[in-house]
Amino acid sequence: QDTQLRSVDLNHVIALLKGSGSKDLEKEQLKTIKKVIKHFENGLPLKNVAPITEILNLCAEKVNEQEAFTEPLCELIKLFGLPFQKKKTSDEVNYSVEVSQSIAQLGYLMRVPSSQVKIQVCKSIICFYNMELPGKLLTGYQPASANYKIQMAEVGRLAEALVLSLALVENQLIEKLWVLKALQHLSTSGICCGQMMNAQAASRLCLYLNGADPSGQLVFRSSDILWRLLENTSKEEVVYQLRNLECVQALKEAFVHLMRGSRHCDHQLRNDLLVIATLLAENPAVPMIESGFAKLLIVLATFTEVKLPNPLVKGFKLTYSYEDFEMKKLLFNVIGILSKNPSAAQLLSENHVMPALLYYVKQNQKPGFPGWSAAQYEELQLHAIAVLASVVPVLVDKYLSCQANTLLLVFLEWCIGQDPFFGRGNSFHGTGGRGNKLAQMRYSLRALRSVVALYDEAVSVNLCDQGAIGQLLDILQYAEDKSEKKEGIVLLEIQADILFILSVLCESDVHRKELFSCEGIDLLIPFFKMDPRKLYGGLGHNCLLLSALDCLWSCVVGCYIAEDYFIEKQGIFLLLDLLALKEKNLCNIILGILVEFSDNPKTTLHMSIWRGKGDQTAANLLIQLWRQEEMNLGVRRDPYGKIVDTKRPIVTSFQKQQKAIPVPASCPSFAIMEISESIRAKIYSLFCKLGFENLPGLSAEDLVTLAIIQHYIDFKIGEVWSEISAELKEEFRPVTSDGRTLKLISEMSENTGEMVVALQTEVLEQHHHHEIQKEKKNYEEIQATRAQRELINKSRENFLTRTSNYEALKKAKMLQETSIQASRSKAKIQNGPDHSTDIPKLHTTV
């Protein structure tokens, strides 16, 4: 066989095909081509691919004039569907350029005006993916690797050429279907999908969706390729290509046609197109509303719940099959997406979306037959309530007119009731709801949160008139009891949402705060006793604590009854305990709450009494937070904490980088904005209540910092005047008197800074002097202790000497007697007794 292959002179064949003229030459050419096809019927060696491609192109040129070459051309194309054969392993790399160019040439052969050729090209490409080994292999050859042709197709950009060829078969259904079938196989590769997108594949395929096709393959293959493009390329790029009105209209027509179909495959394809429509709806620039597609989808989503006749869905029947169930969920999803588009608000209102969603805000009823199963109904219910949270902000008037607050509160009452209900919890929205009603509670509260977050007074009044505050507190108690047994993300979210709703309802109404007061504070206290380690657990305790603090600020501050009760419950101590954690995201809000509470005289007393770890005082904690904040802001201080820049003592590094920018009087400057963003102003306010003198537990370093805090407002005023002066100099030259005044103000500010530096220096010197005195006293104590130790050692040595040396003992005895004798009074007492100081026969000097 190898000998026969060598006997075929491909160069001679090429030269022969280039000739033209007589009938005899044509017969010779056809005969030679058939011989070549016969020789390579078991596969092309890689080294022969390039010359065979040249023969292929020469035959393609002749097809236009001589139809007899069509059949040989198809047979030559068929050879490319067989496995390539290699002699060496390196052949695949060595011939990669020639092979990739040859495979690319297949795409260009789609220009040949012959249906037979076009179909054969597509069949050969499909064979790349269904490779079957030939019956015989050439001696010394082996098949190329299975994916070799696919890789070469990627390199040769075959997919791009094939997409462009769709324009050539636009009115030829059979050829178009074969091209789509080939593209389906090519679309399994991400690289090919990218090449197809370069040729505008998404828009081209979408425009061909509604071509005449009794078999239905056109829609099936086109939608399948669109899905692959979405999976393997950028979704944004696909949407961008489909965003024109013609594509959306074509998609809509294909969807309507499939919607009225009765076959199982029609329902599946309908859902596939609905997913693509959903992706388009996410982009507000896509003309979903202008094309009427959005209205169709909204009407289709609500027609079973609203039960109003509409010509758009005339003749459509819900079969309650799995595909219809999936469609229902997808349609709910589309409503949620359209609610984010302001242009769709009128459509949502006119087509009764609010009543349709509120249809599901009721106790789960066992659906009858025919209908949804219990699990399916529960999933649709949760999905509808979840979408309701997105739709409510757009349709507030409809929300109120449908008495939605009442429905949600009644539904929440059922959620905490004792009615037997076993949630399936087998869907995305049913997370954490297996065997309970937590999922229903979670999404109902999310819907309430969504509407309350609008701060619409009509909504708040309507809720409070129905006793929402008391009911929400009951639900919060229920959730806390559940959390004690087993915490979870769902329960934490429920509690956080309730706290937010209560915050909004009570924020600006003292009467509502009184309704909240005692019961609400008792429920808030446990949140402030939370184990700090939970804040880093990732479940959501951090968010829950912030919600509790926000609720405290909104529902307690400003109501004296509530404030006193909170303080009696040792609330100030708990806040200071939380502040001692020095969590950056908590400090600002806690300090703000303490500042609000500081108007109550009991607060200052509790702050003075509080002691943290290591007997830390509130004043010491506040000063530590001040130093930490200044370090974060880049404020310059020397190693002892003293002021470095007396002209701008508290300016931050960010402020130093800013140039003087003239702004309107209504716009706050950098110095003013810094007050609201930093915690220093709050700390200063608290010290104004605590006082700046006779504060316990402060070190010299603390006193140095306290001197800066005490003059914070003076420094801030100086900053503002400095900004005013810089702004004036940018546009004007102040008159002499104004210039003198500005200079005087600047000097006063600088003098204040120098005075504080002097005070800080004095504090440090006193501390240094005190440390020296303390050190001297300690040194004297050490000296006295050492002297005493030496005396004890000397006494011990004397004792040992007396016990071991008899002469020393006698000498000591003599000294003892002499001392005793010398100590006696010289004048004897008349008639007094004479006592001996010696014990007879005792030989010791102790």
URGI-V537698 format. One record per residue. RES is the residue in one letter. OMEGA is omega in whole degrees, -180 to 180 (NA if undefined). Layout:
# URGI-V537698
res=RES omega=OMEGA
res=RES omega=OMEGA
This chain:
# URGI-V537698
res=Q omega=179
res=D omega=179
res=T omega=179
res=Q omega=180
res=L omega=-179
res=R omega=-177
res=S omega=179
res=V omega=180
res=D omega=-176
res=L omega=178
res=N omega=177
res=H omega=179
res=V omega=180
res=I omega=180
res=A omega=-180
res=L omega=-178
res=L omega=180
res=K omega=178
res=G omega=179
res=S omega=178
res=G omega=-170
res=S omega=176
res=K omega=180
res=D omega=179
res=L omega=179
res=E omega=179
res=K omega=179
res=E omega=-180
res=Q omega=-180
res=L omega=179
res=K omega=-179
res=T omega=-180
res=I omega=179
res=K omega=178
res=K omega=178
res=V omega=-179
res=I omega=180
res=K omega=-178
res=H omega=-175
res=F omega=-176
res=E omega=178
res=N omega=177
res=G omega=-179
res=L omega=169
res=P omega=-176
res=L omega=-177
res=K omega=-178
res=N omega=-176
res=V omega=-177
res=A omega=179
res=P omega=177
res=I omega=178
res=T omega=179
res=E omega=176
res=I omega=180
res=L omega=-178
res=N omega=179
res=L omega=176
res=C omega=180
res=A omega=179
res=E omega=-177
res=K omega=-178
res=V omega=-178
res=N omega=-176
res=E omega=-175
res=Q omega=-176
res=E omega=-178
res=A omega=-178
res=F omega=-178
res=T omega=-178
res=E omega=177
res=P omega=179
res=L omega=179
res=C omega=179
res=E omega=177
res=L omega=178
res=I omega=-179
res=K omega=179
res=L omega=-180
res=F omega=175
res=G omega=177
res=L omega=179
res=P omega=172
res=F omega=-177
res=Q omega=-177
res=K omega=177
res=K omega=179
res=K omega=177
res=T omega=-178
res=S omega=-179
res=D omega=-178
res=E omega=179
res=V omega=-175
res=N omega=-176
res=Y omega=-174
res=S omega=-178
res=V omega=-179
res=E omega=-177
res=V omega=-180
res=S omega=178
res=Q omega=180
res=S omega=179
res=I omega=176
res=A omega=-179
res=Q omega=177
res=L omega=179
res=G omega=-180
res=Y omega=178
res=L omega=177
res=M omega=179
res=R omega=179
res=V omega=-175
res=P omega=180
res=S omega=179
res=S omega=-178
res=Q omega=180
res=V omega=-178
res=K omega=-180
res=I omega=-180
res=Q omega=176
res=V omega=-180
res=C omega=179
res=K omega=180
res=S omega=178
res=I omega=179
res=I omega=179
res=C omega=176
res=F omega=-173
res=Y omega=178
res=N omega=-172
res=M omega=176
res=E omega=-179
res=L omega=178
res=P omega=-179
res=G omega=-179
res=K omega=176
res=L omega=177
res=L omega=180
res=T omega=179
res=G omega=-179
res=Y omega=173
res=Q omega=-177
res=P omega=173
res=A omega=-178
res=S omega=-172
res=A omega=-175
res=N omega=-174
res=Y omega=-179
res=K omega=180
res=I omega=178
res=Q omega=179
res=M omega=176
res=A omega=177
res=E omega=-180
res=V omega=-177
res=G omega=178
res=R omega=-180
res=L omega=-177
res=A omega=-179
res=E omega=180
res=A omega=-178
res=L omega=177
res=V omega=179
res=L omega=-180
res=S omega=179
res=L omega=179
res=A omega=-178
res=L omega=-177
res=V omega=-174
res=E omega=-177
res=N omega=-179
res=Q omega=-171
res=L omega=-175
res=I omega=179
res=E omega=-179
res=K omega=179
res=L omega=178
res=W omega=177
res=V omega=179
res=L omega=179
res=K omega=178
res=A omega=179
res=L omega=176
res=Q omega=179
res=H omega=-179
res=L omega=-176
res=S omega=175
res=T omega=179
res=S omega=178
res=G omega=180
res=I omega=179
res=C omega=178
res=C omega=177
res=G omega=178
res=Q omega=179
res=M omega=178
res=M omega=177
res=N omega=179
res=A omega=178
res=Q omega=-176
res=A omega=-175
res=A omega=-178
res=S omega=179
res=R omega=-179
res=L omega=-178
res=C omega=-179
res=L omega=-180
res=Y omega=-174
res=L omega=-170
res=N omega=176
res=G omega=180
res=A omega=-178
res=D omega=-179
res=P omega=-176
res=S omega=-178
res=G omega=-179
res=Q omega=-176
res=L omega=180
res=V omega=-178
res=F omega=-176
res=R omega=-180
res=S omega=-180
res=S omega=178
res=D omega=179
res=I omega=177
res=L omega=178
res=W omega=180
res=R omega=179
res=L omega=178
res=L omega=-178
res=E omega=-170
res=N omega=179
res=T omega=-180
res=S omega=177
res=K omega=-179
res=E omega=-180
res=E omega=178
res=V omega=180
res=V omega=-180
res=Y omega=180
res=Q omega=-178
res=L omega=-170
res=R omega=-178
res=N omega=-174
res=L omega=-179
res=E omega=-180
res=C omega=-179
res=V omega=179
res=Q omega=179
res=A omega=179
res=L omega=180
res=K omega=-179
res=E omega=178
res=A omega=-180
res=F omega=-180
res=V omega=179
res=H omega=-179
res=L omega=-179
res=M omega=-179
res=R omega=178
res=G omega=-177
res=S omega=-178
res=R omega=179
res=H omega=-179
res=C omega=177
res=D omega=-180
res=H omega=179
res=Q omega=179
res=L omega=177
res=R omega=180
res=N omega=177
res=D omega=179
res=L omega=179
res=L omega=177
res=V omega=178
res=I omega=177
res=A omega=178
res=T omega=178
res=L omega=178
res=L omega=-178
res=A omega=179
res=E omega=180
res=N omega=-177
res=P omega=-178
res=A omega=180
res=V omega=-175
res=P omega=178
res=M omega=-179
res=I omega=-178
res=E omega=-178
res=S omega=-176
res=G omega=-179
res=F omega=-178
res=A omega=-180
res=K omega=179
res=L omega=-178
res=L omega=180
res=I omega=179
res=V omega=180
res=L omega=-179
res=A omega=-171
res=T omega=-170
res=F omega=180
res=T omega=-178
res=E omega=-176
res=V omega=178
res=K omega=174
res=L omega=-178
res=P omega=179
res=N omega=-177
res=P omega=-178
res=L omega=-177
res=V omega=180
res=K omega=179
res=G omega=-180
res=F omega=179
res=K omega=178
res=L omega=-177
res=T omega=-178
res=Y omega=175
res=S omega=180
res=Y omega=-180
res=E omega=178
res=D omega=177
res=F omega=178
res=E omega=178
res=M omega=-179
res=K omega=179
res=K omega=179
res=L omega=179
res=L omega=174
res=F omega=180
res=N omega=178
res=V omega=178
res=I omega=178
res=G omega=-180
res=I omega=-180
res=L omega=180
res=S omega=179
res=K omega=179
res=N omega=-177
res=P omega=-178
res=S omega=-177
res=A omega=-175
res=A omega=-179
res=Q omega=178
res=L omega=-179
res=L omega=-179
res=S omega=-176
res=E omega=-174
res=N omega=167
res=H omega=179
res=V omega=-177
res=M omega=177
res=P omega=-179
res=A omega=179
res=L omega=180
res=L omega=176
res=Y omega=-176
res=Y omega=-179
res=V omega=-180
res=K omega=-179
res=Q omega=-180
res=N omega=178
res=Q omega=179
res=K omega=-176
res=P omega=179
res=G omega=180
res=F omega=0
res=P omega=-179
res=G omega=-180
res=W omega=173
res=S omega=-179
res=A omega=-180
res=A omega=179
res=Q omega=179
res=Y omega=180
res=E omega=-180
res=E omega=178
res=L omega=179
res=Q omega=-179
res=L omega=179
res=H omega=-179
res=A omega=-180
res=I omega=177
res=A omega=178
res=V omega=178
res=L omega=179
res=A omega=179
res=S omega=-174
res=V omega=-174
res=V omega=-178
res=P omega=-178
res=V omega=-174
res=L omega=-177
res=V omega=-179
res=D omega=177
res=K omega=179
res=Y omega=-179
res=L omega=-178
res=S omega=178
res=C omega=-179
res=Q omega=-175
res=A omega=178
res=N omega=180
res=T omega=-180
res=L omega=-178
res=L omega=-180
res=L omega=177
res=V omega=179
res=F omega=178
res=L omega=177
res=E omega=177
res=W omega=-177
res=C omega=-180
res=I omega=179
res=G omega=-177
res=Q omega=180
res=D omega=179
res=P omega=178
res=F omega=-178
res=F omega=179
res=G omega=180
res=R omega=179
res=G omega=-173
res=N omega=178
res=S omega=179
res=F omega=-178
res=H omega=-179
res=G omega=-178
res=T omega=178
res=G omega=-176
res=G omega=-180
res=R omega=178
res=G omega=180
res=N omega=-178
res=K omega=-176
res=L omega=-180
res=A omega=178
res=Q omega=179
res=M omega=-177
res=R omega=-176
res=Y omega=175
res=S omega=178
res=L omega=178
res=R omega=177
res=A omega=177
res=L omega=178
res=R omega=-178
res=S omega=-178
res=V omega=180
res=V omega=-179
res=A omega=177
res=L omega=-179
res=Y omega=177
res=D omega=-175
res=E omega=180
res=A omega=178
res=V omega=-178
res=S omega=180
res=V omega=180
res=N omega=179
res=L omega=-176
res=C omega=178
res=D omega=179
res=Q omega=177
res=G omega=-176
res=A omega=-176
res=I omega=179
res=G omega=-179
res=Q omega=179
res=L omega=177
res=L omega=177
res=D omega=179
res=I omega=178
res=L omega=177
res=Q omega=178
res=Y omega=-179
res=A omega=178
res=E omega=179
res=D omega=178
res=K omega=-178
res=S omega=179
res=E omega=180
res=K omega=-179
res=K omega=179
res=E omega=177
res=G omega=-178
res=I omega=-177
res=V omega=-180
res=L omega=178
res=L omega=179
res=E omega=179
res=I omega=-179
res=Q omega=-180
res=A omega=180
res=D omega=179
res=I omega=-180
res=L omega=179
res=F omega=-179
res=I omega=178
res=L omega=179
res=S omega=-178
res=V omega=-177
res=L omega=-173
res=C omega=-168
res=E omega=-172
res=S omega=-177
res=D omega=-177
res=V omega=-179
res=H omega=179
res=R omega=176
res=K omega=178
res=E omega=177
res=L omega=-179
res=F omega=-163
res=S omega=-166
res=C omega=-178
res=E omega=-179
res=G omega=-179
res=I omega=177
res=D omega=178
res=L omega=-180
res=L omega=-174
res=I omega=-179
res=P omega=179
res=F omega=-179
res=F omega=176
res=K omega=-177
res=M omega=176
res=D omega=-177
res=P omega=-179
res=R omega=-180
res=K omega=-178
res=L omega=-178
res=Y omega=-175
res=G omega=179
res=G omega=180
res=L omega=-178
res=G omega=179
res=H omega=179
res=N omega=178
res=C omega=-180
res=L omega=180
res=L omega=177
res=L omega=178
res=S omega=179
res=A omega=178
res=L omega=178
res=D omega=179
res=C omega=177
res=L omega=-179
res=W omega=-174
res=S omega=-171
res=C omega=-176
res=V omega=-178
res=V omega=180
res=G omega=177
res=C omega=-172
res=Y omega=-180
res=I omega=-178
res=A omega=-180
res=E omega=-179
res=D omega=-180
res=Y omega=179
res=F omega=-180
res=I omega=178
res=E omega=179
res=K omega=179
res=Q omega=-179
res=G omega=180
res=I omega=177
res=F omega=-179
res=L omega=178
res=L omega=179
res=L omega=175
res=D omega=177
res=L omega=180
res=L omega=-180
res=A omega=175
res=L omega=178
res=K omega=175
res=E omega=-174
res=K omega=-177
res=N omega=178
res=L omega=-172
res=C omega=-174
res=N omega=-177
res=I omega=179
res=I omega=178
res=L omega=177
res=G omega=178
res=I omega=180
res=L omega=177
res=V omega=179
res=E omega=-180
res=F omega=-172
res=S omega=174
res=D omega=176
res=N omega=-176
res=P omega=179
res=K omega=-178
res=T omega=-179
res=T omega=179
res=L omega=-179
res=H omega=178
res=M omega=179
res=S omega=-177
res=I omega=-172
res=W omega=173
res=R omega=180
res=G omega=179
res=K omega=-179
res=G omega=179
res=D omega=180
res=Q omega=179
res=T omega=179
res=A omega=-180
res=A omega=179
res=N omega=179
res=L omega=-179
res=L omega=180
res=I omega=177
res=Q omega=178
res=L omega=177
res=W omega=-179
res=R omega=180
res=Q omega=180
res=E omega=179
res=E omega=177
res=M omega=179
res=N omega=-178
res=L omega=179
res=G omega=177
res=V omega=-176
res=R omega=175
res=R omega=178
res=D omega=-177
res=P omega=-179
res=Y omega=179
res=G omega=-179
res=K omega=177
res=I omega=177
res=V omega=-178
res=D omega=-177
res=T omega=179
res=K omega=180
res=R omega=-169
res=P omega=-173
res=I omega=-178
res=V omega=-179
res=T omega=180
res=S omega=178
res=F omega=180
res=Q omega=180
res=K omega=-178
res=Q omega=-176
res=Q omega=175
res=K omega=179
res=A omega=-179
res=I omega=178
res=P omega=-180
res=V omega=177
res=P omega=-178
res=A omega=-179
res=S omega=-179
res=C omega=178
res=P omega=178
res=S omega=-180
res=F omega=-179
res=A omega=-180
res=I omega=179
res=M omega=-179
res=E omega=-180
res=I omega=-177
res=S omega=-176
res=E omega=-177
res=S omega=179
res=I omega=-174
res=R omega=-180
res=A omega=-180
res=K omega=179
res=I omega=178
res=Y omega=-180
res=S omega=179
res=L omega=178
res=F omega=176
res=C omega=177
res=K omega=-179
res=L omega=-174
res=G omega=-178
res=F omega=-177
res=E omega=177
res=N omega=177
res=L omega=-177
res=P omega=171
res=G omega=-179
res=L omega=176
res=S omega=179
res=A omega=178
res=E omega=177
res=D omega=-180
res=L omega=177
res=V omega=179
res=T omega=-179
res=L omega=178
res=A omega=177
res=I omega=-179
res=I omega=-177
res=Q omega=-178
res=H omega=-179
res=Y omega=-176
res=I omega=178
res=D omega=179
res=F omega=-179
res=K omega=176
res=I omega=178
res=G omega=178
res=E omega=-178
res=V omega=178
res=W omega=177
res=S omega=177
res=E omega=179
res=I omega=-180
res=S omega=-179
res=A omega=178
res=E omega=179
res=L omega=-177
res=K omega=178
res=E omega=-174
res=E omega=-176
res=F omega=169
res=R omega=-177
res=P omega=175
res=V omega=-172
res=T omega=-177
res=S omega=179
res=D omega=178
res=G omega=179
res=R omega=180
res=T omega=179
res=L omega=179
res=K omega=180
res=L omega=179
res=I omega=179
res=S omega=179
res=E omega=179
res=M omega=179
res=S omega=179
res=E omega=178
res=N omega=178
res=T omega=178
res=G omega=180
res=E omega=178
res=M omega=179
res=V omega=177
res=V omega=179
res=A omega=179
res=L omega=179
res=Q omega=179
res=T omega=180
res=E omega=179
res=V omega=-179
res=L omega=178
res=E omega=178
res=Q omega=178
res=H omega=179
res=H omega=178
res=H omega=179
res=H omega=179
res=E omega=179
res=I omega=179
res=Q omega=179
res=K omega=179
res=E omega=178
res=K omega=-180
res=K omega=178
res=N omega=179
res=Y omega=179
res=E omega=178
res=E omega=178
res=I omega=180
res=Q omega=-180
res=A omega=179
res=T omega=180
res=R omega=179
res=A omega=179
res=Q omega=180
res=R omega=179
res=E omega=178
res=L omega=180
res=I omega=180
res=N omega=-180
res=K omega=178
res=S omega=-180
res=R omega=179
res=E omega=178
res=N omega=-180
res=F omega=180
res=L omega=179
res=T omega=-178
res=R omega=-177
res=T omega=-177
res=S omega=-177
res=N omega=-176
res=Y omega=179
res=E omega=178
res=A omega=179
res=L omega=179
res=K omega=-180
res=K omega=180
res=A omega=179
res=K omega=179
res=M omega=179
res=L omega=180
res=Q omega=-180
res=E omega=178
res=T omega=-180
res=S omega=180
res=I omega=-179
res=Q omega=-178
res=A omega=-177
res=S omega=-178
res=R omega=179
res=S omega=-179
res=K omega=-180
res=A omega=-179
res=K omega=178
res=I omega=-176
res=Q omega=180
res=N omega=-180
res=G omega=180
res=P omega=179
res=D omega=-177
res=H omega=177
res=S omega=180
res=T omega=-178
res=D omega=171
res=I omega=-176
res=P omega=175
res=K omega=178
res=L omega=-179
res=H omega=176
res=T omega=179
res=T omega=-179
res=V omega=NA
